Amino acid sequence: MTVSAAVERRIVRYAALIEGLLEFVVAFALLYAVGRFLLEPAIRYALDARGLEPTLDQALRRVLRAAVVVGAVVAAAGAAGFGHVVGGSAVIVAAATVALGFAAQDVVGNLVSGVFIVTDPSFNIGDWIEWDGKQGIIVAITFRSTRVRTFNDELITVPNSELVTAAVTNHVVSNRLRIVSSFEVDPHEIDAATDALLAAARDHPEVLDAPEPTVRLDRRDGALVLDARYWIASPRRTDFVRIRSEYLREATDRLREAGVEVGGAPRRELSGELSIDERGGSSE
């Protein structure tokens, strides 16, 4: 074989490879466009019609987006004549290597935890949760992590495995939430304070009548404390803070009107006479 023939054959191979790559790019672009702008909107419309929970809906949309990309790659590779590459042993070995790499980390654990979180109907985007001394509103749930926005407007990315293994309090999973407001009182003013606290709760338009508001007496650090307990129907964080603040204002005003010292500071009457002696001092 002459040198010119070898060069010519190599040029033909490169030309065929370039032609195949161009066919792959064109086919991928067309297939991706069809999936992205025709198939995906149709499936999203069907999902919206079913009224799925926001968490599950968001997860399915991510899976759909990934499926469109993978499907376009596989179909374009087959159309360009690269099907043997996609199904070849080299790809299988590469995929196994990637899987082992994932298994060597915590990613697999987070993925599995993400499946449990996404499919849990009591854990959704917009929920107010509390875990390990932190709390915030869920803004996004992926199969690897959950993003929570704190009340200081900080965004925390929490690995799903951490949420699955931790004790998580979901404040909005029920359709009502109890609020407890505490007031330190003087022992002689317990009855008057109790009546004022109950009246403030019963007159608030957003405090539920059932369960009815209650007041419990407790002792903490040597002081008597009245715990006013009342329920609200909207357990969102914004409503919780607003209603609690409104109740504290109204309860404080009613305690003052009833002659109850706010904070429980005991009132003492001073008696005696004040006189001035010849040395300019004072004595009682």
Buried (B, 14 or more C-beta within 10 A) or exposed (E): EEEEEEEEEEEEEEEEEEEBEEBBEEBBEBBBEBBBEEBBEEBBEEBEEEEEBBBBBBBBBEEBEEBBBEBBBBBBBBBBEBEEEEEEEEEEEEEEEEEEEBEEEBBEBBBBBBEEBBEBEEBBBEBBBBBEEEBBBBEBBBBBBBBBBEEEEEEBEBBBBBBBEEEBEBBBBEEEBBBEBEBBBBEEBBEBBBBBBBBBBEEBEBBBEEEEBBBEEEEEEEEBBBBBBBBBEBBBBEBBEBBBEBBBEBBBEBBEEBEBBBEBEEEEEEEEEEEEEEEEEEEE
